[in-house]
């Protein structure tokens, strides 16, 4: 073995940062099977419980019967199936935009979109807690990168002002944020971000990965909840969380989508996602937008309320993500292991996903969870994390940094 690699692995283990894959032997759900046992799952982003639903199972079977299991080529060669176009038309209607473009994953969406729009003469300004895919995409673009502390509007204003003073009106300035942040579950101040980007002639990209399906009318996300569909240049999202399938997308103007078709390298040079998957994702969007989606969101909100009532916490976040801040990486790992021993899966989230010293249990609730599962979880959490209320409230109080 290469000693430098061995030493690096040992260093990760010593720091409590070593990661291992976990094998799941069943469909996703509130109860999943590991190789040796069943366990109650409070770690999935399948917020509405759709990934194993009868409706999407049937849709996938129908999609395979119609289109087979592979796309055959990139979409600009011969892999552009009718199912891809139907999905994009459905997404555009859902997000209130002229057009949309689907990618193989949310990560691929970010890596395609941001470098296609920005180059070395441009400026990308990101919220400090933006997802790794957004940060990596900004780096890949070669643009000047600026970071503002989480949700800190005054710092963003100064960065926008500086960008215009240094680079002039002809420079493309892109501000990047999430609507709901993946590790804290808190919301971006979208109205204020829209106002600032309009004031300084910048574009705004909002990643709605954790908002779509959960928030807004018909589950269309926080942007729709605030009525900002026509004022956000790029609405990015994923098909892999509340929609229960797999893939990513961006919704924007027709002109913007045409530019991305011609410049987004992760779109141009990737074999198209399986058309059966696109067909299934179209059905998922329709489910989320109609009465069944409303019923699932109502159940999700009831489950969130039950958790906070039982845990005696008042966490104000609108999403299905509840971070329990432990702090020390080793302590977070121990808490996660203790919960797993008692039959509950909540992995520890550590650096570099979150800042050093802010390791946490990232608890997620689903419409599929039953009351008894939530009651049991809270009972064990109170035993394993005695300061449970403080752990939740610490995340809520972090605020701009």
N, C-alpha and C positions, 0 to 999 in steps of 0.2 A: 504494500500500500504506500502511496505517496505520503511521506511523513508530514508535509505541509497541510495536506487535506485532513489527515488524521488529527493533527494538532488543532486545526480549525473546528472540526467536529467536537473534539473534547472541550474546546473553549465555549462552544455553544451550549454544551451540556452543563458545564460548570456555571454558566451564567443563567441557567434556567430557561434557555431559549431554543433548545433542541426540539425539533418537531418530528412527529411520526404520523404516517397515514393510518387512518382508522377504516377498517373494512366493514361495510354495511351489506347485509345479505337479504334485504327485503326492500320493497318499495318505500319511498319516503312517506312519513306520516307522523302522528303524535307518538306512535309506538313503533319502534324499528327493531330489527334483529341484528345483533352483532354475532360473530362466529360462536360465542359461548353463551349468549343470553339475550333476552328481550330487555329493552330499556326505553324509558319515556324520554322523548326527544324535545328538548327546549333550545335547540341550536339552529334549526332550519330557517331559511328565508322563504319557505313555502307558506306565506302568511295566510292565504285563503284555503290551504289544503287542497289545491287543484291538481298537484302533480300526479296523484294516484286516483283521481276522480274517474268515475265511470264515463263521464262525458268526454274527457280528454283521451282516455284509453280507446274509446270507440273511434274518436277522430283520428288518432294515430293509425289504427288498423285500416280505416278507410283511406287515409293518405297513402299508406304503403301500397294498398291495392290499386290506387290510381296512378301513383308516380314511382313505385319501387323504393329502394332504400338509399340511393345515391344520386347526386346531381350530375355527375359526369365530368364537369369542367367548371371553370370560373364563369361568372354570369356574363362576362363580355365575350366569351367564346361560344359555348352552346348550353351553358348551365342555367340560363335565365328562364325558369319555369313559370307557368301561369300562377302557380301557388305563391311564388315570391311576390309577384305583382299584386295579387289579391291581398296578401298580408300587408304590404306597404300602403295600399289604398285604405285598408281598414285602420291601420295605425294613424294615417294622416287625418282621417275623419275623427278618430278617437281623441287625438291630441289637438285638433282644431287648427291644423296647418295645411298648406297647399300640397305637400308631398312628404314622403318618408323614405328612408333607405335602411334595409336590414343587413346586419352583419352576423358573423358566426358566433360572436360573444360580445358582452359589454366591453371587455378589455380591447378586443379588436376594433370596436366602434371608436373608442377614445384614440387608439393608435392610428386609426385612419383619418378621423375628422380633424384633430388639432394640427398635425403636420401638413394636411392638405390646405388648411386656411392660413397658417402662419409660417413664416420663414425667418431667416436671420435678420431681416430688416424690421421685423414686427415685435410686438410685446405681448406676452401672456402673463396675466395676473391671476394667481390662484389663492383661494382660501387655504390656510395652513393645513386644515384637516381634510382636504380633498383626497379622494381615493387614489391609491397608488397608480392605477391605470391612467388617470388624468395627469398626474405628475410625470410619469414616464413619457406620456405623449408630448407634454410640453418640452421636456428635455430633447426628445427625438426631433422636434420641429426646428431646433437651432435658434429659436427666437430668444430675445431677452426675457428672462423669467423674473418675476417679482412675486413675493408671497406676502399676504396680509394676515395678521393674527385672526383667529377664528371669529367670523361674524363681526369683525371690527370695521365699522363703516367709515369712521374718520380716517383710519390708516388707508383704506381703499381709496377714499377721495384724494388723499395726498399722492398716492401712487398714480392715479389717473391723471391728476394735474401735472405731475412730473413727467409722465410719459408723453403728454401732449407738448409740454415745453421743450423737451429734449429731442423728440422725434418728429414733431410736426403733424399737421393734420392729415398728411398722406399715409402715415403709418397705420397699419391695422393693429388695433388693440383688442384683445380678447380677454374677458373676465370669465373665470371658471369657478363653479361652485356645485354643491349638491343641494337638492331641495331638502332631503332628510339625510343627515350624516350617519354613515353606516355603523360607527362604533359608539356614538353617543346618543343617537336617536333624536337629536334636536333638529329644529328647522332653521333654514337660512332666512334672513329678512328679505324675502324676494322683492317686495314692492320697493323697498329702499335701494336694493341693488339695481333694479330696472331703472329707477329714477337717476341714479348716478351714472350708469352706462349711457343713458340717453343724453345726459348733460354733457358728457365728455366725448360723445361720438364713438363709443366702444360697442363691441358685440358682447352678448351675454350667452354663455353656454351653461345650462343647468342640467345636471345629471339627476333624473327622477327615479333611479333604480329602486329606492326604498319608499317612494311615495306613491307610485302608480299601483293601482289595485287596492290601496289602503285608504287614500285620502281623496277628497274632492268629489264633485258630482260624477256619478257613474264610475268612480274609482280612477278618474283621469289625472289625479295627482295634485300636488300643492299649487302648481302653476294655474290649473283650472279652478281650483278652490278660490284663488285670489283674482280670477278673471284676467290673467296676464298672458293668455295664449298668443295674442297678436303683438306683444311687446318683448318676447324672449326670442332671440334669433335662432337658437338651437336648443331643442328639447331632446336630450339624450336619455336613453333608458335601456332596460333589459327585459327580456322575455323569460328570464331564468328564476325570478323570485315570486312575486305574487301571481304572475301569470302561469307559473308552474311548468314551463317548457324549457327552452334553451335558446340563447341568442341575444343579440343586442340590436339597437336601432337608433337612428336620429331622425327627428321630425323638424322640418324647416320649410322655407320657401321653395318653390319649384326651381328657381335659379340656383339656390344654394345646393340642392340635391343634385342638380345636373353637374355642378362643379365637382362635388364629391365623387360622383360616378367616374369622372375623368381624372381625379387626382388622388383619391384615397387608396393608398397602396395595399392596405389590409383588405380592401374590397376587390381591387383589380386583380391581385395576385393570389387570391385564395379560391380554392374550389368552393362553389356555392354551398350553403347549408342544405341538407337533404330537403327536397320539396315536401316530403311527408311531414317533416317537422314544421315547415312554414304553414302548411295546411292546418296542422294542429294548433299552432300559435294563433292563427286567425280565429279559430273557434274559441280559444281561451280569451281573446280580447272581447269577443261577443258575449261570452258568459259574464265576464267582469263588468261589462257596461250595462247589462240588463238586470232584471229583477233577481235572478240567482246571485249575482254579485252583490247587490244591495243586502240580501239576507246574510251572506257570508261576512260582509263588513260589519253588520249589526252584531253578529256573534263574536267577531274578533274584538269589537269594542267592549262587549260584555265580559269577555275573558280578561281583557286588560284591566277593566274596572274591578273585577273579582280579585285579581292578583294584588292590586294596590290596596284594596280594602283589607284583605287578609294580612298583607305585609305591613299595613299601617304606614304607607308611604303616600306622598302627594306629588310624585314625579309628573311634571306638566307636559312631557313630550307627547306629540300627537301620533307617533308611529308605534309599531309593534316591537320596538327594540328597547330593552331595559338594561342598561349597563350597571353592574355592581362593582364599584371601584374597590379593589383590594390593595393596590399599590405595589407591593413587592412581588416580583415575578414568581419566586419559589412559593410564596404563600398562596398566590392565585392558582398555581398548579396543584398544590395540596388540597385546596378547597374543591377544585374541579374533580380530582381523584376521589375525594370523600363522597361527593355527590354521585359519581358514577358507581361507586361501591354500593350505594343505596338505591341505585336504579334510575338515576336521572343524568341525562347527557347535556352538560353545559360546558363546552371547552373554555380554557383560559386563553385570553387574548393578550399578547405580550409585544414588546418591542421586536421588530420595527413597525408593526401594525399600529401600535399606539406608542406614545412617548414613554421613555424610561421612567419607572416609578409610578406609572398609572395602569399597571396590569389589572385586568378585570375579568369577571365572568360576564359574557355577553349573552343575556337571556333574551330569547325571542318567543313571542306567543303567536298562536295560530288559531284560526277559526275552528280547526279540527280538535283542539284540546278540550278535554272534558273537565267538568268542575272538580271531580275527585282528583284528577291529575294535578290541577293547580293547587288544590288544598294540600296534597301530599308534598309537593315541591316546597311550598312556603314553610311547612312544618319542618322539613329537613334544612332548609336555608337558615331558619332562625336558630337552629342548633349548630350548624357549621359556620355561619357568618353571623355571630351574635349582634353585631352592629349593622344589621341589614338595612334599617332605615337610613342610617348615616351613609352607607355605601351607595344607596340609590340617590340620596339627596346631594352627595358630593358631585356626582356627574351632572346633576341639574344645575348646580351653582357654579360650574367652571367658568362659563361666560367667556367674553372676549379676553384673550391673553396677549 
